[in-house]
Amino acid sequence: VFEKVSLNTRPFQIMVVGETDSGKSTLSTYLANYAISRGFRACVLDGDLGQGDLAPPGCIGLKFVEKSFFDLRELAADYYDFLGIISPRGFQDHVIESILRLKSIAIKDSTDILIVNTDGYVREKGLDYKVNIVLKLKPDIVLCLEDEVSSNLSLFKTLSKVYPEKTVFLRRAKAKQKTREERFHRRLNQYRRFLSRGHIRQFSLHNLKVKFLNRTFYLNDTSFFGNYNLCKLNDDGWKLIIRPLDTPCIVYDEGHRELYLSSYTLNRMFIALEHKNNVKGFGIIAHVNPELTLTVSTKVDEVDTIHLSSIKLTNNFNNEVLVPILKQEPPETLIQDNNTQQFN
């Protein structure tokens, strides 16, 4: 890998792909340490929303590495991009946009080597998702961790066809596979790591910019009456509507360009807090009053934007509840499906 590094291309991008528990984080750690030992300025971009190391679940992170380390979880990201979901399924384009945003920060900071550690979603539509990341990120080399390449659905075979000469096969690690419960507790530990020792603050949703899936809503629609409702707009023509209901879901309506949430979804929601276009930290909504003033436990003091999520943390951070997002397709998709409304 390092024989291919050219300082004429900055940053030299190394992308690591493979299934869950294939050794991606370990390899990324090794590459970062080796880069430092060779005198390069290294940067790690952690693109795993559910089992990331540098950021809490629902978020991807970017870290400029200045000294050797043993485990990525020793580090916390310098920059965050918050999406509020723990799986890219159905929202692959949003994740790719986030990765590209963080990459642009690495470029501006003149890092020598950028290591992009991806998630383990490689089955079915996950294969197309990884192809799209490669084609949009345009890494200088792709390291593909896999057991074998005999299958036509092989990750290496697929990527090497669309990205020839830059995709390298590596035998994956023979590590023990984590159980679903182990993954669940690993996420809870990450939430606690970023939420501990918070203090109580109050914010009004009416006075803040609101983000969801990295769409920014900032204009209040004065025609939307009532203290119990909130309607915010953005320049893209999207509308965010929050109502005093107990609806246990979020509706993402691409056809009408609307997002619907309820006061139920806000209670105990895991959020990110931003100031001057940078995520400064995270919080948990402890209480929502009828006027949509939020009582939040957080370590962040200065806030002008709040990022909402589909994640609720209950029982003193001992349980994670994922609010389902009902994704309503745009009209052209519905026409292709015999004019019937489809929810994924």
PLY file of the C-alpha trace (Angstrom):
ply
format ascii 1.0
element vertex 344
property float x
property float y
property float z
element edge 343
property int vertex1
property int vertex2
end_header
0.00 0.00 0.00
2.60 2.54 1.02
4.71 1.86 -2.07
1.78 3.37 -3.98
1.65 6.54 -1.89
2.39 9.63 -3.95
2.62 12.98 -2.26
1.58 14.53 -5.56
-1.90 13.28 -4.64
-3.04 14.73 -1.33
-4.62 13.22 0.52
-3.72 9.73 -0.68
-6.99 7.89 0.00
-7.09 4.33 1.32
-10.58 2.82 1.57
-11.12 -0.32 3.68
-14.17 -2.48 2.90
-15.45 -5.84 4.11
-18.21 -7.59 6.00
-18.92 -7.08 9.68
-16.09 -8.34 11.95
-13.70 -8.84 9.04
-10.93 -6.74 10.64
-11.55 -3.34 9.03
-10.99 -1.27 12.19
-7.87 -3.25 13.13
-6.42 -2.78 9.65
-7.30 0.94 9.70
-5.53 1.27 13.06
-2.44 -0.47 11.68
-2.39 1.70 8.56
-2.72 4.92 10.58
0.11 3.93 12.92
2.32 2.89 10.02
1.66 6.18 8.25
2.70 8.10 11.38
5.87 6.02 11.69
6.76 6.99 8.11
6.34 10.68 8.89
3.01 11.14 7.12
0.14 13.22 8.50
-2.68 10.69 8.79
-6.42 11.05 9.12
-9.10 8.39 9.78
-12.68 8.75 8.53
-15.00 6.34 10.35
-18.04 5.75 8.14
-19.83 3.15 10.28
-23.10 4.59 11.65
-23.95 1.66 13.90
-20.64 0.31 15.19
-18.27 3.23 14.74
-15.24 3.87 16.93
-14.61 7.62 16.68
-18.20 8.81 17.12
-21.43 7.71 18.83
-24.02 5.68 16.91
-25.94 7.68 14.34
-22.86 9.69 13.48
-19.67 9.39 11.47
-16.40 10.98 12.50
-13.08 12.31 11.21
-9.90 12.23 13.29
-6.50 13.74 12.54
-4.07 11.30 14.15
-0.97 12.88 15.67
0.59 10.02 17.64
0.51 6.23 17.71
-2.44 4.48 19.35
-3.64 0.95 20.07
-7.39 1.10 19.38
-9.56 3.57 17.47
-11.84 3.74 20.51
-9.07 5.51 22.38
-9.78 8.47 20.10
-12.68 10.86 19.63
-13.37 12.54 16.32
-12.30 16.11 15.62
-15.27 16.55 13.28
-18.69 14.87 13.22
-21.41 14.44 10.64
-24.67 13.47 12.35
-27.42 11.55 10.54
-29.39 10.11 13.46
-29.76 6.59 12.03
-27.70 3.49 12.84
-27.99 1.75 9.47
-27.46 3.11 5.95
-30.26 0.93 4.53
-32.66 3.13 2.58
-30.51 6.22 3.13
-27.28 5.24 1.38
-27.04 8.53 -0.53
-27.22 10.50 2.72
-24.29 8.53 4.16
-22.21 9.01 1.02
-22.87 12.76 1.16
-21.67 12.78 4.79
-18.49 10.89 3.90
-17.77 13.37 1.10
-18.35 16.32 3.44
-15.81 14.98 5.93
-13.37 14.16 3.12
-13.50 17.83 2.06
-12.36 18.80 5.58
-9.38 16.43 5.30
-8.46 17.99 1.96
-8.62 21.54 3.35
-6.40 20.50 6.26
-3.70 19.20 3.89
-3.50 15.72 5.39
-1.12 13.30 3.62
-3.11 10.08 4.00
-6.85 9.62 4.49
-7.98 6.18 5.67
-11.72 5.59 5.13
-13.06 2.78 7.33
-16.49 1.68 6.06
-19.41 -0.23 7.61
-20.10 -3.94 7.12
-23.22 -3.54 4.95
-22.14 -5.43 1.82
-24.98 -7.90 1.19
-27.75 -7.38 -1.38
-28.17 -3.61 -1.87
-25.11 -3.10 0.32
-22.95 -4.24 -2.60
-24.31 -1.45 -4.82
-23.88 0.95 -1.90
-20.16 0.13 -1.63
-19.75 0.50 -5.41
-21.35 3.96 -5.21
-19.05 5.01 -2.36
-16.00 3.95 -4.38
-17.16 5.74 -7.55
-17.95 8.99 -5.70
-15.04 8.97 -3.24
-12.51 7.90 -5.91
-9.95 6.41 -3.48
-6.38 5.75 -4.62
-6.59 2.18 -3.35
-9.39 -0.06 -2.05
-8.47 -2.80 0.42
-11.10 -5.53 0.28
-11.25 -7.95 3.22
-12.98 -11.17 2.23
-12.85 -14.96 2.72
-12.80 -15.88 -0.95
-13.53 -14.49 -4.41
-15.22 -17.50 -6.01
-18.79 -16.19 -5.77
-20.20 -13.94 -8.47
-21.45 -11.75 -5.62
-17.95 -11.44 -4.20
-17.23 -7.95 -2.93
-13.74 -8.04 -4.45
-14.96 -9.28 -7.84
-17.63 -6.60 -8.01
-15.36 -3.73 -6.97
-12.44 -4.83 -9.15
-14.73 -4.78 -12.21
-15.92 -1.22 -11.64
-12.63 0.01 -10.13
-9.88 -2.06 -11.77
-6.18 -1.97 -10.80
-6.93 -0.09 -7.58
-8.82 -2.83 -5.70
-6.69 -5.23 -3.63
-7.87 -8.54 -2.15
-6.90 -9.34 1.46
-7.83 -12.46 3.41
-10.19 -11.36 6.16
-9.49 -11.87 9.85
-10.68 -15.08 11.50
-12.08 -13.22 14.47
-15.07 -14.32 16.51
-18.31 -12.84 15.16
-20.09 -10.52 17.58
-23.62 -11.50 18.51
-26.55 -9.11 18.10
-26.58 -8.62 21.88
-22.85 -7.81 21.95
-23.36 -5.23 19.23
-26.29 -3.74 21.14
-24.23 -3.33 24.33
-21.31 -1.95 22.33
-23.59 0.81 21.02
-24.90 1.55 24.52
-21.32 1.96 25.76
-20.62 4.43 22.97
-23.71 6.49 23.86
-22.61 6.61 27.50
-19.09 7.61 26.49
-20.36 10.72 24.70
-23.27 11.57 27.03
-21.79 11.17 30.52
-21.56 14.08 32.94
-24.11 16.23 31.11
-25.91 19.15 32.71
-29.48 20.33 32.19
-30.21 22.99 29.57
-33.39 24.24 27.93
-33.90 25.00 24.24
-36.91 26.08 22.24
-37.31 24.38 18.88
-38.92 27.59 17.63
-35.65 29.53 18.16
-33.18 27.02 16.72
-32.33 25.68 13.33
-33.38 22.04 13.17
-31.61 19.30 11.20
-32.75 15.81 10.36
-30.81 13.49 8.01
-28.65 16.56 7.42
-31.47 18.63 5.97
-31.53 22.05 7.63
-34.87 23.67 8.54
-34.76 27.21 9.78
-37.76 29.26 8.62
-40.89 29.15 10.76
-44.11 28.89 8.78
-46.32 31.49 10.46
-49.40 30.11 8.74
-49.10 26.95 10.80
-51.17 27.86 13.85
-50.92 26.73 17.46
-48.31 26.52 20.20
-48.54 22.74 20.06
-47.34 22.53 16.48
-44.14 23.43 14.70
-43.59 23.77 10.98
-40.18 24.74 9.60
-39.13 25.14 5.99
-35.85 25.18 4.08
-34.55 26.50 0.77
-34.88 23.06 -0.87
-38.65 23.14 -0.46
-38.70 20.58 2.35
-41.02 21.03 5.32
-40.49 19.69 8.86
-43.68 19.24 10.88
-43.78 18.33 14.58
-47.18 17.66 16.16
-48.36 16.84 19.73
-49.18 13.22 18.92
-48.12 9.85 20.28
-47.26 8.48 16.84
-44.32 6.06 17.30
-42.80 6.66 13.87
-41.24 9.26 11.57
-42.66 9.80 8.08
-40.16 10.74 5.37
-42.31 11.81 2.43
-40.16 12.37 -0.65
-43.19 12.98 -2.86
-44.45 15.97 -0.87
-40.96 16.81 0.49
-42.18 16.63 4.07
-40.89 15.15 7.33
-43.40 14.36 10.08
-42.42 13.82 13.72
-44.46 13.73 16.91
-43.78 14.92 20.43
-43.56 11.21 21.33
-40.53 10.75 19.09
-38.78 13.74 20.72
-39.01 12.37 24.26
-35.70 10.64 25.24
-34.31 11.31 21.76
-30.54 11.17 21.24
-29.47 14.43 19.57
-26.44 16.34 18.35
-25.89 20.02 19.12
-24.21 22.38 16.70
-22.77 25.88 16.87
-21.44 27.87 13.90
-21.67 24.88 11.53
-19.73 22.47 13.77
-21.20 19.68 15.90
-19.97 20.50 19.41
-21.39 17.48 21.24
-24.42 15.37 21.98
-27.37 15.20 24.34
-30.53 13.41 25.38
-33.94 15.09 25.50
-35.18 14.53 29.05
-38.53 16.33 28.68
-40.69 18.03 26.04
-43.28 20.58 27.09
-46.38 21.45 24.97
-44.73 24.59 23.56
-41.86 22.42 22.27
-39.32 23.67 24.75
-36.83 20.88 25.32
-35.07 19.99 28.55
-31.76 18.47 27.45
-28.92 16.76 29.31
-25.72 17.78 27.53
-22.18 19.08 28.02
-22.65 21.64 25.24
-23.26 25.30 26.16
-23.43 27.29 22.90
-26.05 25.98 20.48
-27.69 27.40 17.37
-28.73 24.14 15.66
-30.18 20.87 16.95
-29.87 17.58 15.04
-32.81 15.23 15.57
-32.57 11.44 15.23
-34.55 8.21 15.09
-32.83 6.99 18.28
-34.37 7.04 21.76
-32.40 6.09 24.89
-34.41 4.89 27.88
-33.87 3.34 31.32
-30.86 5.51 32.15
-29.13 4.71 28.84
-29.62 0.97 29.35
-31.93 0.55 26.38
-32.04 1.79 22.80
-35.33 2.24 20.95
-35.17 2.82 17.20
-38.12 4.84 15.90
-39.12 3.45 12.49
-38.80 5.80 9.53
-41.59 5.25 7.02
-40.14 6.31 3.71
-42.83 7.34 1.26
-41.56 7.25 -2.31
-41.77 10.20 -4.73
-44.63 10.26 -7.25
-42.62 8.88 -10.19
-41.76 5.78 -8.15
-45.39 5.31 -7.14
-46.50 5.40 -10.77
-44.10 2.58 -11.58
-45.64 0.59 -8.74
-49.14 0.59 -10.24
-50.03 3.91 -8.64
-50.13 2.40 -5.15
-48.55 4.14 -2.20
-45.49 2.24 -1.01
-43.82 2.49 2.36
-40.40 0.88 2.81
0 1
1 2
2 3
3 4
4 5
5 6
6 7
7 8
8 9
9 10
10 11
11 12
12 13
13 14
14 15
15 16
16 17
17 18
18 19
19 20
20 21
21 22
22 23
23 24
24 25
25 26
26 27
27 28
28 29
29 30
30 31
31 32
32 33
33 34
34 35
35 36
36 37
37 38
38 39
39 40
40 41
41 42
42 43
43 44
44 45
45 46
46 47
47 48
48 49
49 50
50 51
51 52
52 53
53 54
54 55
55 56
56 57
57 58
58 59
59 60
60 61
61 62
62 63
63 64
64 65
65 66
66 67
67 68
68 69
69 70
70 71
71 72
72 73
73 74
74 75
75 76
76 77
77 78
78 79
79 80
80 81
81 82
82 83
83 84
84 85
85 86
86 87
87 88
88 89
89 90
90 91
91 92
92 93
93 94
94 95
95 96
96 97
97 98
98 99
99 100
100 101
101 102
102 103
103 104
104 105
105 106
106 107
107 108
108 109
109 110
110 111
111 112
112 113
113 114
114 115
115 116
116 117
117 118
118 119
119 120
120 121
121 122
122 123
123 124
124 125
125 126
126 127
127 128
128 129
129 130
130 131
131 132
132 133
133 134
134 135
135 136
136 137
137 138
138 139
139 140
140 141
141 142
142 143
143 144
144 145
145 146
146 147
147 148
148 149
149 150
150 151
151 152
152 153
153 154
154 155
155 156
156 157
157 158
158 159
159 160
160 161
161 162
162 163
163 164
164 165
165 166
166 167
167 168
168 169
169 170
170 171
171 172
172 173
173 174
174 175
175 176
176 177
177 178
178 179
179 180
180 181
181 182
182 183
183 184
184 185
185 186
186 187
187 188
188 189
189 190
190 191
191 192
192 193
193 194
194 195
195 196
196 197
197 198
198 199
199 200
200 201
201 202
202 203
203 204
204 205
205 206
206 207
207 208
208 209
209 210
210 211
211 212
212 213
213 214
214 215
215 216
216 217
217 218
218 219
219 220
220 221
221 222
222 223
223 224
224 225
225 226
226 227
227 228
228 229
229 230
230 231
231 232
232 233
233 234
234 235
235 236
236 237
237 238
238 239
239 240
240 241
241 242
242 243
243 244
244 245
245 246
246 247
247 248
248 249
249 250
250 251
251 252
252 253
253 254
254 255
255 256
256 257
257 258
258 259
259 260
260 261
261 262
262 263
263 264
264 265
265 266
266 267
267 268
268 269
269 270
270 271
271 272
272 273
273 274
274 275
275 276
276 277
277 278
278 279
279 280
280 281
281 282
282 283
283 284
284 285
285 286
286 287
287 288
288 289
289 290
290 291
291 292
292 293
293 294
294 295
295 296
296 297
297 298
298 299
299 300
300 301
301 302
302 303
303 304
304 305
305 306
306 307
307 308
308 309
309 310
310 311
311 312
312 313
313 314
314 315
315 316
316 317
317 318
318 319
319 320
320 321
321 322
322 323
323 324
324 325
325 326
326 327
327 328
328 329
329 330
330 331
331 332
332 333
333 334
334 335
335 336
336 337
337 338
338 339
339 340
340 341
341 342
342 343
